[in-house]
């Protein structure tokens, strides 16, 4: 099992579920991998694609 095959299997299930619910499917999932100390994208350029999303998520985290 590779990270690419695992992502493809999850993508197929999510796409099928979205289509059954009448939701639009616009694009596939990107591959992300786990290492001992972090997670990272298979294609490092994908991190830049989601920079605005990460900024939003970080702004939504409550500081304690």
Phi, psi and omega per residue, in radians:
X1 nan 2.223 3.112
X2 -1.907 2.870 3.100
X3 -1.117 -0.549 3.106
X4 -1.163 -0.782 3.140
X5 -1.176 -0.692 3.116
X6 -1.105 -0.764 3.111
X7 -1.106 -0.709 3.123
X8 -1.091 -0.689 3.125
X9 -1.154 -0.755 3.108
X10 -1.141 -0.757 3.126
X11 -1.024 -0.758 3.139
X12 -1.069 -0.750 -3.133
X13 -1.176 -0.738 -3.134
X14 -1.172 -0.773 3.129
X15 -1.057 -0.816 3.134
X16 -1.039 -0.775 3.133
X17 -1.119 -0.752 3.128
X18 -1.092 -0.780 -3.130
X19 -1.123 -0.684 3.109
X20 -1.132 -0.542 3.135
X21 -1.482 0.002 3.136
X22 1.369 0.300 3.129
X23 -1.595 2.600 3.111
X24 -1.289 2.462 3.037
X25 -1.914 2.040 -2.998
X26 -1.778 -0.552 -3.082
X27 -2.820 2.904 -3.137
X28 -1.435 3.051 3.091
X29 -1.469 2.686 3.047
X30 -1.702 2.698 -3.085
X31 -1.466 2.280 3.083
X32 -2.205 2.487 -3.110
X33 -2.106 2.757 3.072
X34 -1.976 2.395 3.033
X35 -2.128 -3.104 -3.113
X36 -1.065 -0.593 -3.029
X37 -1.980 -0.094 -3.083
X38 -2.925 3.070 2.937
X39 -1.975 2.615 3.101
X40 -2.636 2.808 3.101
X41 -1.406 2.495 3.083
X42 -1.024 -0.790 3.069
X43 -1.744 1.920 -3.071
X44 -0.988 -0.434 3.129
X45 -1.159 -0.377 3.126
X46 -1.131 -0.516 3.093
X47 -1.028 -0.739 3.123
X48 -1.164 -0.602 3.123
X49 -1.025 -0.578 -3.046
X50 -1.842 0.286 -3.086
X51 -0.988 -0.786 -3.134
X52 -1.124 -0.649 3.111
X53 -1.137 -0.733 3.112
X54 -1.127 -0.690 3.095
X55 -1.066 -0.751 3.107
X56 -1.074 -0.828 -3.127
X57 -1.065 -0.740 3.130
X58 -1.118 -0.610 3.129
X59 -1.244 -0.415 -3.107
X60 -1.493 -0.206 3.139
X61 -1.338 2.247 3.123
X62 -1.363 2.302 3.042
X63 -1.443 2.527 -3.092
X64 -1.943 nan nan
